[in-house]
């Protein structure tokens, strides 16, 4: 299935507005002026009419000090008259096949309804925290001009602070650079947003972003723990799916202090949609990473004392550190990723 040309992308705005009537005109102007410059869009047609689509928005995602190019899946929808006809399933299957061939480690999305994506082996990996400033905290809020910026706080300085804060708390997050922050400021502006730099004395300790034309809400809040507290419990926000398992698993390693310098286990994976992941693997781990080697079904290996059987969905949940299997001895030795923060909207 071919991706749309730049000119064809513009024609999907009508479809977007029909499927997502809650989005403001300002936000749609931003999206169809800025975001479609670098994204890919897949559609399904009935005759000459576009009836279903999905958008793949590229992000540079930091994973254990490596930067991966990953797609954030947005704009997934079908016109009301064409639903339940298999259009979305066809799009998602073609998308996953393309991503696997491209070697993409994983993809992620923010579901309107998680039940839609579970049959495609997506699972939650990130719960969004809901934080606020502590009452009585000595914090000065300095507004940042979304259009003019600040000579005292250039865009790159904001990016650097965010990356430092994220690196201190998480192993998986969208890397902030000049381009990311410029796009983020335009996104905020599309919904009459505001960005406040939070200072304690002369030290930057946090960033608060609000937006919303009709109803004000928090868009982003990053802050040192000493100055904030939980406003309400974290809620499931982002689902993901491992796409190319051999490429993904390279960052998984043995736990420090587990007493092993190497460990080999037979991994049996069920993946009905990315057949390259399906089957039996020899998984070799060291303190610095791991590799997979395909083996024949049921092949005996005297060096493998353990066998792990999982669906790709279960593997995704475990290896992102979201849900750790209980009662398995090998979880004491294998280190999943520690901490995910993905708060992007589009």
C-alpha atoms as a printed R data frame, in Angstrom:
    type eleno elety resid chain resno       x       y      z
1   ATOM     1    CA   UNK     A     1   0.000   0.000  0.000
2   ATOM     2    CA   UNK     A     2   1.486   3.325 -1.087
3   ATOM     3    CA   UNK     A     3   1.804   6.364  1.156
4   ATOM     4    CA   UNK     A     4   0.194   9.629  0.100
5   ATOM     5    CA   UNK     A     5   2.079  12.407 -1.644
6   ATOM     6    CA   UNK     A     6   2.256  15.831  0.017
7   ATOM     7    CA   UNK     A     7  -0.590  17.099 -2.152
8   ATOM     8    CA   UNK     A     8  -2.714  14.047 -1.379
9   ATOM     9    CA   UNK     A     9  -2.077  14.480  2.355
10  ATOM    10    CA   UNK     A    10  -3.864  17.841  2.325
11  ATOM    11    CA   UNK     A    11  -6.963  16.134  0.958
12  ATOM    12    CA   UNK     A    12  -7.261  14.066  4.160
13  ATOM    13    CA   UNK     A    13  -8.138  17.127  6.237
14  ATOM    14    CA   UNK     A    14 -11.819  16.773  5.396
15  ATOM    15    CA   UNK     A    15 -11.669  13.158  6.577
16  ATOM    16    CA   UNK     A    16  -9.851  14.219  9.769
17  ATOM    17    CA   UNK     A    17 -12.489  16.864 10.546
18  ATOM    18    CA   UNK     A    18 -15.291  14.346 10.004
19  ATOM    19    CA   UNK     A    19 -13.723  11.677 12.223
20  ATOM    20    CA   UNK     A    20 -12.419  14.054 14.935
21  ATOM    21    CA   UNK     A    21 -14.997  16.870 15.184
22  ATOM    22    CA   UNK     A    22 -13.764  17.739 18.693
23  ATOM    23    CA   UNK     A    23 -10.478  19.170 17.351
24  ATOM    24    CA   UNK     A    24 -10.422  22.948 17.009
25  ATOM    25    CA   UNK     A    25  -9.844  24.755 13.729
26  ATOM    26    CA   UNK     A    26  -6.644  26.199 15.158
27  ATOM    27    CA   UNK     A    27  -5.297  22.762 16.017
28  ATOM    28    CA   UNK     A    28  -6.239  21.391 12.588
29  ATOM    29    CA   UNK     A    29  -4.539  24.372 10.915
30  ATOM    30    CA   UNK     A    30  -1.388  23.599 12.905
31  ATOM    31    CA   UNK     A    31  -1.500  19.906 12.100
32  ATOM    32    CA   UNK     A    32  -2.067  20.326  8.375
33  ATOM    33    CA   UNK     A    33   0.516  23.111  8.115
34  ATOM    34    CA   UNK     A    34   3.291  21.601 10.238
35  ATOM    35    CA   UNK     A    35   2.922  17.925 11.102
36  ATOM    36    CA   UNK     A    36   2.186  16.591  7.631
37  ATOM    37    CA   UNK     A    37   5.492  17.985  6.353
38  ATOM    38    CA   UNK     A    38   7.366  14.982  7.710
39  ATOM    39    CA   UNK     A    39   4.767  12.275  8.378
40  ATOM    40    CA   UNK     A    40   3.405   9.402  6.315
41  ATOM    41    CA   UNK     A    41  -0.286   8.783  5.723
42  ATOM    42    CA   UNK     A    42  -1.971   5.563  4.622
43  ATOM    43    CA   UNK     A    43  -5.589   5.490  3.423
44  ATOM    44    CA   UNK     A    44  -8.243   3.098  2.200
45  ATOM    45    CA   UNK     A    45 -10.571   4.109 -0.589
46  ATOM    46    CA   UNK     A    46 -14.005   3.155 -1.823
47  ATOM    47    CA   UNK     A    47 -13.934   4.224 -5.450
48  ATOM    48    CA   UNK     A    48 -12.367   7.677 -5.416
49  ATOM    49    CA   UNK     A    49 -13.395   8.436 -1.850
50  ATOM    50    CA   UNK     A    50 -11.005   8.193  1.104
51  ATOM    51    CA   UNK     A    51 -12.867   6.287  3.813
52  ATOM    52    CA   UNK     A    52 -10.181   5.319  6.347
53  ATOM    53    CA   UNK     A    53  -6.718   6.536  7.286
54  ATOM    54    CA   UNK     A    54  -3.857   6.431  9.723
55  ATOM    55    CA   UNK     A    55  -0.934   8.803 10.170
56  ATOM    56    CA   UNK     A    56   2.629   7.839 11.125
57  ATOM    57    CA   UNK     A    57   4.356  10.750 12.841
58  ATOM    58    CA   UNK     A    58   8.116  10.212 13.245
59  ATOM    59    CA   UNK     A    59   9.875  10.760 16.570
60  ATOM    60    CA   UNK     A    60  13.425  10.273 17.765
61  ATOM    61    CA   UNK     A    61  12.977   8.150 20.862
62  ATOM    62    CA   UNK     A    62  15.701   7.708 23.441
63  ATOM    63    CA   UNK     A    63  15.923   4.084 24.569
64  ATOM    64    CA   UNK     A    64  18.696   3.270 27.040
65  ATOM    65    CA   UNK     A    65  20.962   6.020 25.668
66  ATOM    66    CA   UNK     A    66  20.284   5.025 22.056
67  ATOM    67    CA   UNK     A    67  18.126   7.088 19.707
68  ATOM    68    CA   UNK     A    68  15.608   5.082 17.689
69  ATOM    69    CA   UNK     A    69  13.387   6.402 14.912
70  ATOM    70    CA   UNK     A    70   9.872   5.376 15.893
71  ATOM    71    CA   UNK     A    71   6.431   6.166 14.531
72  ATOM    72    CA   UNK     A    72   3.645   7.576 16.678
73  ATOM    73    CA   UNK     A    73   0.359   6.364 15.183
74  ATOM    74    CA   UNK     A    74  -2.323   9.065 15.147
75  ATOM    75    CA   UNK     A    75  -5.379  10.022 13.109
76  ATOM    76    CA   UNK     A    76  -6.666   6.452 13.042
77  ATOM    77    CA   UNK     A    77 -10.250   6.374 11.886
78  ATOM    78    CA   UNK     A    78 -12.933   5.391  9.419
79  ATOM    79    CA   UNK     A    79 -15.960   7.365  8.237
80  ATOM    80    CA   UNK     A    80 -19.138   6.237  9.981
81  ATOM    81    CA   UNK     A    81 -20.716   4.710  6.868
82  ATOM    82    CA   UNK     A    82 -17.714   2.437  6.233
83  ATOM    83    CA   UNK     A    83 -17.005   1.080  9.716
84  ATOM    84    CA   UNK     A    84 -16.884  -2.653 10.481
85  ATOM    85    CA   UNK     A    85 -15.804  -3.467  6.920
86  ATOM    86    CA   UNK     A    86 -12.179  -4.341  7.670
87  ATOM    87    CA   UNK     A    87 -10.616  -1.067  6.488
88  ATOM    88    CA   UNK     A    88  -8.744  -0.379  9.730
89  ATOM    89    CA   UNK     A    89  -7.528  -3.955 10.054
90  ATOM    90    CA   UNK     A    90  -6.117  -3.808  6.521
91  ATOM    91    CA   UNK     A    91  -4.333  -0.512  7.252
92  ATOM    92    CA   UNK     A    92  -2.799  -1.734 10.508
93  ATOM    93    CA   UNK     A    93  -1.618  -5.025  8.970
94  ATOM    94    CA   UNK     A    94   0.042  -3.223  6.051
95  ATOM    95    CA   UNK     A    95   1.575  -0.700  8.426
96  ATOM    96    CA   UNK     A    96   3.110  -3.404 10.635
97  ATOM    97    CA   UNK     A    97   4.459  -5.288  7.610
98  ATOM    98    CA   UNK     A    98   6.174  -2.116  6.374
99  ATOM    99    CA   UNK     A    99   7.600  -1.292  9.788
100 ATOM   100    CA   UNK     A   100   8.977  -4.795 10.235
101 ATOM   101    CA   UNK     A   101  10.772  -4.619  6.891
102 ATOM   102    CA   UNK     A   102  12.150  -1.199  7.834
103 ATOM   103    CA   UNK     A   103  13.562  -2.688 11.036
104 ATOM   104    CA   UNK     A   104  11.505  -0.465 13.346
105 ATOM   105    CA   UNK     A   105  11.872  -1.598 16.941
106 ATOM   106    CA   UNK     A   106   8.411  -0.521 18.112
107 ATOM   107    CA   UNK     A   107   5.534   1.861 17.459
108 ATOM   108    CA   UNK     A   108   3.158   3.579 19.857
109 ATOM   109    CA   UNK     A   109  -0.239   5.303 20.028
110 ATOM   110    CA   UNK     A   110  -2.727   6.969 22.366
111 ATOM   111    CA   UNK     A   111  -5.933   4.923 22.072
112 ATOM   112    CA   UNK     A   112  -9.407   6.398 22.058
113 ATOM   113    CA   UNK     A   113 -10.485   2.844 22.915
114 ATOM   114    CA   UNK     A   114  -7.809   0.263 23.874
115 ATOM   115    CA   UNK     A   115 -10.092  -2.597 22.792
116 ATOM   116    CA   UNK     A   116  -9.582  -1.547 19.168
117 ATOM   117    CA   UNK     A   117  -5.819  -2.137 19.324
118 ATOM   118    CA   UNK     A   118  -5.464  -5.173 21.583
119 ATOM   119    CA   UNK     A   119  -6.254  -7.584 18.695
120 ATOM   120    CA   UNK     A   120  -3.179  -6.106 16.977
121 ATOM   121    CA   UNK     A   121  -1.089  -6.874 20.090
122 ATOM   122    CA   UNK     A   122  -0.810  -3.324 21.389
123 ATOM   123    CA   UNK     A   123  -0.595  -3.024 25.165
124 ATOM   124    CA   UNK     A   124  -0.166  -0.202 27.651
125 ATOM   125    CA   UNK     A   125   3.412   0.812 28.477
126 ATOM   126    CA   UNK     A   126   2.937   4.274 30.023
127 ATOM   127    CA   UNK     A   127   0.641   5.676 32.697
128 ATOM   128    CA   UNK     A   128   0.478   9.461 32.595
129 ATOM   129    CA   UNK     A   129   1.209  11.107 35.956
130 ATOM   130    CA   UNK     A   130  -1.051  13.949 37.104
131 ATOM   131    CA   UNK     A   131   1.083  16.367 39.105
132 ATOM   132    CA   UNK     A   132   0.815  19.873 40.493
133 ATOM   133    CA   UNK     A   133   3.012  22.311 42.371
134 ATOM   134    CA   UNK     A   134   3.106  21.797 46.115
135 ATOM   135    CA   UNK     A   135   1.153  24.387 48.045
136 ATOM   136    CA   UNK     A   136   3.396  26.977 49.657
137 ATOM   137    CA   UNK     A   137   6.372  26.134 47.451
138 ATOM   138    CA   UNK     A   138   8.656  29.072 46.758
139 ATOM   139    CA   UNK     A   139   8.308  28.997 42.969
140 ATOM   140    CA   UNK     A   140   8.314  31.881 40.517
141 ATOM   141    CA   UNK     A   141   6.447  31.318 37.246
142 ATOM   142    CA   UNK     A   142   8.098  33.069 34.307
143 ATOM   143    CA   UNK     A   143   5.896  33.113 31.154
144 ATOM   144    CA   UNK     A   144   7.586  32.149 27.893
145 ATOM   145    CA   UNK     A   145   6.532  33.922 24.694
146 ATOM   146    CA   UNK     A   146   5.486  31.125 22.321
147 ATOM   147    CA   UNK     A   147   6.077  33.308 19.262
148 ATOM   148    CA   UNK     A   148   9.026  35.552 20.126
149 ATOM   149    CA   UNK     A   149  10.754  33.171 22.517
150 ATOM   150    CA   UNK     A   150  13.204  34.509 25.098
151 ATOM   151    CA   UNK     A   151  16.724  35.823 24.686
152 ATOM   152    CA   UNK     A   152  17.497  34.578 28.184
153 ATOM   153    CA   UNK     A   153  16.099  31.087 27.558
154 ATOM   154    CA   UNK     A   154  16.641  29.966 23.967
155 ATOM   155    CA   UNK     A   155  14.786  26.959 22.625
156 ATOM   156    CA   UNK     A   156  17.842  24.728 22.917
157 ATOM   157    CA   UNK     A   157  18.167  25.527 26.623
158 ATOM   158    CA   UNK     A   158  14.589  24.352 27.200
159 ATOM   159    CA   UNK     A   159  15.313  21.186 25.208
160 ATOM   160    CA   UNK     A   160  18.472  20.531 27.220
161 ATOM   161    CA   UNK     A   161  16.670  20.943 30.553
162 ATOM   162    CA   UNK     A   162  13.858  18.616 29.472
163 ATOM   163    CA   UNK     A   163  16.317  15.961 28.288
164 ATOM   164    CA   UNK     A   164  18.257  16.211 31.541
165 ATOM   165    CA   UNK     A   165  15.081  15.827 33.609
166 ATOM   166    CA   UNK     A   166  13.804  12.928 31.484
167 ATOM   167    CA   UNK     A   167  17.178  11.144 31.523
168 ATOM   168    CA   UNK     A   168  17.215  11.321 35.328
169 ATOM   169    CA   UNK     A   169  13.820   9.597 35.607
170 ATOM   170    CA   UNK     A   170  13.230   7.425 32.525
171 ATOM   171    CA   UNK     A   171  14.951   5.144 30.019
172 ATOM   172    CA   UNK     A   172  12.388   5.655 27.225
173 ATOM   173    CA   UNK     A   173  11.264   9.113 26.082
174 ATOM   174    CA   UNK     A   174  10.994  11.281 22.976
175 ATOM   175    CA   UNK     A   175  14.285  13.123 22.587
176 ATOM   176    CA   UNK     A   176  13.945  16.897 22.777
177 ATOM   177    CA   UNK     A   177  15.956  18.939 20.289
178 ATOM   178    CA   UNK     A   178  15.523  22.382 18.736
179 ATOM   179    CA   UNK     A   179  13.090  21.049 16.123
180 ATOM   180    CA   UNK     A   180  11.011  19.196 18.744
181 ATOM   181    CA   UNK     A   181  10.604  22.298 20.934
182 ATOM   182    CA   UNK     A   182   9.797  24.564 17.987
183 ATOM   183    CA   UNK     A   183   7.040  22.151 16.939
184 ATOM   184    CA   UNK     A   184   5.822  21.833 20.538
185 ATOM   185    CA   UNK     A   185   5.509  25.622 20.876
186 ATOM   186    CA   UNK     A   186   3.457  25.795 17.672
187 ATOM   187    CA   UNK     A   187   1.245  22.979 18.961
188 ATOM   188    CA   UNK     A   188   0.656  24.887 22.210
189 ATOM   189    CA   UNK     A   189  -0.108  28.054 20.269
190 ATOM   190    CA   UNK     A   190  -2.746  26.278 18.187
191 ATOM   191    CA   UNK     A   191  -4.852  25.909 21.341
192 ATOM   192    CA   UNK     A   192  -3.994  29.313 22.850
193 ATOM   193    CA   UNK     A   193  -1.541  27.604 25.161
194 ATOM   194    CA   UNK     A   194   1.046  28.948 27.557
195 ATOM   195    CA   UNK     A   195   4.423  27.775 28.809
196 ATOM   196    CA   UNK     A   196   5.716  28.783 32.217
197 ATOM   197    CA   UNK     A   197   9.292  28.313 33.375
198 ATOM   198    CA   UNK     A   198   9.348  27.408 37.072
199 ATOM   199    CA   UNK     A   199  12.166  28.874 39.159
200 ATOM   200    CA   UNK     A   200  13.345  28.398 42.705
201 ATOM   201    CA   UNK     A   201  15.599  31.389 43.283
202 ATOM   202    CA   UNK     A   202  17.646  31.557 40.052
203 ATOM   203    CA   UNK     A   203  17.439  27.825 39.264
204 ATOM   204    CA   UNK     A   204  15.103  26.324 36.672
205 ATOM   205    CA   UNK     A   205  13.287  23.449 38.413
206 ATOM   206    CA   UNK     A   206  10.318  22.801 36.139
207 ATOM   207    CA   UNK     A   207   8.220  23.551 33.084
208 ATOM   208    CA   UNK     A   208   4.436  23.881 33.092
209 ATOM   209    CA   UNK     A   209   2.305  23.998 29.931
210 ATOM   210    CA   UNK     A   210  -1.421  24.715 29.742
211 ATOM   211    CA   UNK     A   211  -3.706  24.841 26.725
212 ATOM   212    CA   UNK     A   212  -7.320  24.661 25.570
213 ATOM   213    CA   UNK     A   213  -9.550  27.146 23.747
214 ATOM   214    CA   UNK     A   214 -12.774  26.295 25.553
215 ATOM   215    CA   UNK     A   215 -11.475  24.457 28.618
216 ATOM   216    CA   UNK     A   216  -8.036  24.970 30.139
217 ATOM   217    CA   UNK     A   217  -6.062  21.814 30.906
218 ATOM   218    CA   UNK     A   218  -2.514  20.792 31.628
219 ATOM   219    CA   UNK     A   219  -0.596  19.856 28.468
220 ATOM   220    CA   UNK     A   220   2.751  19.093 30.089
221 ATOM   221    CA   UNK     A   221   4.316  19.285 33.538
222 ATOM   222    CA   UNK     A   222   7.942  18.402 34.241
223 ATOM   223    CA   UNK     A   223   9.252  19.337 37.650
224 ATOM   224    CA   UNK     A   224  11.789  18.316 40.270
225 ATOM   225    CA   UNK     A   225  10.165  16.073 42.887
226 ATOM   226    CA   UNK     A   226  10.853  18.477 45.762
227 ATOM   227    CA   UNK     A   227   8.455  21.041 44.295
228 ATOM   228    CA   UNK     A   228   5.509  18.952 43.087
229 ATOM   229    CA   UNK     A   229   3.009  16.383 44.305
230 ATOM   230    CA   UNK     A   230   0.429  14.015 42.872
231 ATOM   231    CA   UNK     A   231  -2.879  15.665 42.062
232 ATOM   232    CA   UNK     A   232  -4.581  12.382 41.138
233 ATOM   233    CA   UNK     A   233  -3.438   8.804 40.361
234 ATOM   234    CA   UNK     A   234  -1.644   8.176 37.067
235 ATOM   235    CA   UNK     A   235  -3.865   6.892 34.254
236 ATOM   236    CA   UNK     A   236  -3.034   4.531 31.334
237 ATOM   237    CA   UNK     A   237  -2.141   6.717 28.363
238 ATOM   238    CA   UNK     A   238   0.136   5.159 25.737
239 ATOM   239    CA   UNK     A   239  -0.002   1.717 24.134
240 ATOM   240    CA   UNK     A   240   2.854   0.202 22.136
241 ATOM   241    CA   UNK     A   241   3.817  -2.871 20.176
242 ATOM   242    CA   UNK     A   242   7.205  -4.405 19.516
243 ATOM   243    CA   UNK     A   243   7.525  -4.624 15.724
244 ATOM   244    CA   UNK     A   244  10.965  -6.017 14.855
245 ATOM   245    CA   UNK     A   245  11.813  -8.178 17.859
246 ATOM   246    CA   UNK     A   246  15.476  -8.988 17.020
247 ATOM   247    CA   UNK     A   247  16.224  -5.267 16.682
248 ATOM   248    CA   UNK     A   248  14.305  -4.314 19.808
249 ATOM   249    CA   UNK     A   249  15.786  -6.929 22.088
250 ATOM   250    CA   UNK     A   250  19.376  -5.724 21.624
251 ATOM   251    CA   UNK     A   251  18.919  -3.200 24.478
252 ATOM   252    CA   UNK     A   252  17.686  -5.826 26.967
253 ATOM   253    CA   UNK     A   253  20.451  -7.059 29.237
254 ATOM   254    CA   UNK     A   254  21.232  -8.907 32.438
255 ATOM   255    CA   UNK     A   255  20.566  -7.143 35.706
256 ATOM   256    CA   UNK     A   256  23.514  -5.668 37.550
257 ATOM   257    CA   UNK     A   257  24.465  -7.836 40.489
258 ATOM   258    CA   UNK     A   258  22.491 -10.867 39.282
259 ATOM   259    CA   UNK     A   259  25.604 -13.020 39.538
260 ATOM   260    CA   UNK     A   260  25.654 -13.986 35.839
261 ATOM   261    CA   UNK     A   261  27.937 -12.824 33.048
262 ATOM   262    CA   UNK     A   262  25.827 -14.544 30.377
263 ATOM   263    CA   UNK     A   263  22.549 -16.368 30.173
264 ATOM   264    CA   UNK     A   264  20.894 -18.268 27.319
265 ATOM   265    CA   UNK     A   265  17.221 -19.172 27.216
266 ATOM   266    CA   UNK     A   266  14.881 -20.562 24.584
267 ATOM   267    CA   UNK     A   267  12.263 -17.956 23.701
268 ATOM   268    CA   UNK     A   268   9.039 -19.063 22.011
269 ATOM   269    CA   UNK     A   269   7.104 -16.141 20.530
270 ATOM   270    CA   UNK     A   270   3.555 -16.005 19.208
271 ATOM   271    CA   UNK     A   271   3.044 -13.153 16.747
272 ATOM   272    CA   UNK     A   272   0.296 -13.628 14.175
273 ATOM   273    CA   UNK     A   273   0.837 -10.285 12.436
274 ATOM   274    CA   UNK     A   274   4.637  -9.964 12.179
275 ATOM   275    CA   UNK     A   275   5.564 -13.484 11.127
276 ATOM   276    CA   UNK     A   276   9.268 -12.698 11.317
277 ATOM   277    CA   UNK     A   277   8.921 -12.638 15.114
278 ATOM   278    CA   UNK     A   278   6.979 -15.908 15.292
279 ATOM   279    CA   UNK     A   279   8.624 -19.107 16.446
280 ATOM   280    CA   UNK     A   280  11.586 -20.409 18.416
281 ATOM   281    CA   UNK     A   281  14.627 -18.315 19.300
282 ATOM   282    CA   UNK     A   282  17.879 -18.757 21.178
283 ATOM   283    CA   UNK     A   283  18.105 -15.640 23.358
284 ATOM   284    CA   UNK     A   284  21.606 -14.877 24.608
285 ATOM   285    CA   UNK     A   285  22.021 -12.141 27.233
286 ATOM   286    CA   UNK     A   286  25.065 -10.419 28.721
287 ATOM   287    CA   UNK     A   287  25.444  -7.387 31.018
288 ATOM   288    CA   UNK     A   288  25.647  -5.113 27.938
289 ATOM   289    CA   UNK     A   289  22.830  -6.395 25.716
290 ATOM   290    CA   UNK     A   290  21.353  -9.438 24.013
291 ATOM   291    CA   UNK     A   291  20.858 -11.194 20.680
292 ATOM   292    CA   UNK     A   292  18.325 -13.542 19.133
293 ATOM   293    CA   UNK     A   293  19.100 -16.505 16.883
294 ATOM   294    CA   UNK     A   294  16.273 -18.335 15.099
295 ATOM   295    CA   UNK     A   295  16.185 -22.086 15.747
296 ATOM   296    CA   UNK     A   296  14.066 -24.904 14.386
297 ATOM   297    CA   UNK     A   297  10.824 -25.584 16.193
298 ATOM   298    CA   UNK     A   298  11.473 -27.669 19.254
299 ATOM   299    CA   UNK     A   299  15.210 -27.909 18.600
300 ATOM   300    CA   UNK     A   300  17.003 -29.244 21.643
301 ATOM   301    CA   UNK     A   301  19.845 -27.234 23.129
302 ATOM   302    CA   UNK     A   302  21.745 -28.570 26.103
303 ATOM   303    CA   UNK     A   303  22.947 -25.066 27.001
304 ATOM   304    CA   UNK     A   304  19.410 -23.796 27.594
305 ATOM   305    CA   UNK     A   305  17.967 -24.670 30.958
306 ATOM   306    CA   UNK     A   306  14.963 -22.358 30.662
307 ATOM   307    CA   UNK     A   307  12.188 -21.746 28.151
308 ATOM   308    CA   UNK     A   308  10.056 -18.600 27.967
309 ATOM   309    CA   UNK     A   309   6.751 -18.721 26.053
310 ATOM   310    CA   UNK     A   310   5.002 -15.427 25.398
311 ATOM   311    CA   UNK     A   311   2.844 -13.584 22.904
312 ATOM   312    CA   UNK     A   312   4.389 -10.450 21.403
313 ATOM   313    CA   UNK     A   313   1.880  -8.472 23.454
314 ATOM   314    CA   UNK     A   314   3.088 -10.067 26.699
315 ATOM   315    CA   UNK     A   315   6.706  -9.485 25.681
316 ATOM   316    CA   UNK     A   316   5.982  -5.822 24.971
317 ATOM   317    CA   UNK     A   317   4.413  -5.314 28.388
318 ATOM   318    CA   UNK     A   318   7.295  -7.068 30.164
319 ATOM   319    CA   UNK     A   319  10.267  -5.665 28.243
320 ATOM   320    CA   UNK     A   320   8.992  -2.094 28.654
321 ATOM   321    CA   UNK     A   321   8.820  -2.790 32.393
322 ATOM   322    CA   UNK     A   322   5.061  -2.212 32.586
323 ATOM   323    CA   UNK     A   323   4.084  -5.675 33.835
324 ATOM   324    CA   UNK     A   324   6.637  -8.106 35.262
325 ATOM   325    CA   UNK     A   325   5.671 -11.822 35.114
326 ATOM   326    CA   UNK     A   326   5.279 -13.324 38.561
327 ATOM   327    CA   UNK     A   327   6.912 -16.470 39.848
328 ATOM   328    CA   UNK     A   328   9.486 -16.897 37.073
329 ATOM   329    CA   UNK     A   329  13.085 -17.301 38.213
330 ATOM   330    CA   UNK     A   330  14.510 -15.706 35.081
331 ATOM   331    CA   UNK     A   331  12.889 -12.339 35.904
332 ATOM   332    CA   UNK     A   332  15.530 -12.066 38.638
333 ATOM   333    CA   UNK     A   333  18.240 -11.991 35.961
334 ATOM   334    CA   UNK     A   334  16.740 -10.208 32.928
335 ATOM   335    CA   UNK     A   335  16.454  -6.426 33.162
336 ATOM   336    CA   UNK     A   336  13.509  -4.856 31.295
337 ATOM   337    CA   UNK     A   337  13.495  -1.168 30.431
338 ATOM   338    CA   UNK     A   338  13.022   1.052 33.455
339 ATOM   339    CA   UNK     A   339  10.658   3.962 33.069
340 ATOM   340    CA   UNK     A   340   8.699   5.211 30.049
341 ATOM   341    CA   UNK     A   341   7.557   8.801 29.464
342 ATOM   342    CA   UNK     A   342   5.676   9.479 26.234
343 ATOM   343    CA   UNK     A   343   3.318  12.452 26.562
344 ATOM   344    CA   UNK     A   344   3.065  13.479 22.918
345 ATOM   345    CA   UNK     A   345  -0.396  14.324 21.518
346 ATOM   346    CA   UNK     A   346   0.354  14.076 17.781
